[in-house]
Amino acid sequence: MNSSTDYDRYETPEVLVADRTLSATQKLARLEAWEEDLKAALRASDESMTSIKPGLSGALLPRVMACLAQLRSAETPDGVPTA
């Protein structure tokens, strides 16, 4: 995992958003990667390829999406994040 997608060091998406050492752009990149991985896990679950933590993906996805929406709503009109 590279530095732009190292969301796994955060316990929750809310903790990632609260990390003051990351810029808004970095937070968005990590959350977008997290979202994609959760969606992939859900697809795998639908195909009976169970994960180690069944149900976790489905529970986390709405929270990740809410954090993404929060950060995106804080962007300026020209699309550049404010933080």
Buried (B, 14 or more C-beta within 10 A) or exposed (E): EEEEBBBEEBEEBEEBBEEEEBEBBBBBBBBBBBBEBBBEBBEEBEEEEEEEEEEEBEEBBEBBBBBBEBBEEEBEEEEEBEE
